[in-house]
């Protein structure tokens, strides 16, 4: 591999890290919101006992 390929791969890796990090945070936030909404909209006791 020459230096151009190494720099290209390094740039691609550095560019992908924030995108992946933001995607993970968005998914976790949406999941938490969905669980909260589910617990609020259904019977809280039965939902919590089912999820545990």
C-alpha positions as CSV (number, residue, x, y, z in Angstrom):
1,X,0.0,0.0,0.0
2,X,1.3,3.4,-0.9
3,X,1.0,6.6,1.2
4,X,-2.0,7.8,-0.8
5,X,-4.0,4.7,0.0
6,X,-3.0,4.8,3.6
7,X,-4.1,8.5,3.9
8,X,-7.3,7.7,2.1
9,X,-8.1,4.9,4.5
10,X,-7.2,7.0,7.5
11,X,-9.4,9.8,6.4
12,X,-12.3,7.4,5.7
13,X,-11.9,5.9,9.2
14,X,-11.7,9.3,10.9
15,X,-14.8,10.4,8.9
16,X,-16.8,7.3,9.9
17,X,-16.2,7.4,13.6
18,X,-18.4,10.4,14.4
19,X,-21.2,9.2,12.1
20,X,-21.2,5.8,13.8
21,X,-21.1,7.4,17.2
22,X,-24.1,9.7,16.4
23,X,-26.0,6.8,15.0
24,X,-25.5,4.8,18.1
25,X,-26.6,7.7,20.3
26,X,-29.7,8.3,18.2
27,X,-30.7,4.6,18.3
28,X,-30.2,4.4,22.1
29,X,-32.2,7.6,22.6
30,X,-35.1,6.4,20.4
31,X,-35.1,3.0,22.1
32,X,-35.3,4.7,25.5
33,X,-38.1,6.9,24.3
34,X,-40.0,4.0,22.9
35,X,-39.7,2.0,26.1
36,X,-40.9,4.9,28.1
37,X,-43.8,5.6,25.8
38,X,-44.7,1.9,25.9
39,X,-44.7,1.8,29.7
40,X,-46.8,5.0,29.9
41,X,-49.4,3.8,27.4
42,X,-49.8,0.3,28.7
43,X,-50.3,-1.1,32.2
44,X,-47.1,-0.2,33.9
45,X,-47.0,-3.1,36.3
46,X,-47.7,-5.8,33.7
47,X,-45.3,-4.2,31.2
48,X,-42.5,-3.9,33.7
49,X,-42.9,-7.5,34.9
50,X,-42.9,-8.7,31.3
51,X,-39.7,-6.8,30.4
52,X,-37.8,-7.8,33.5
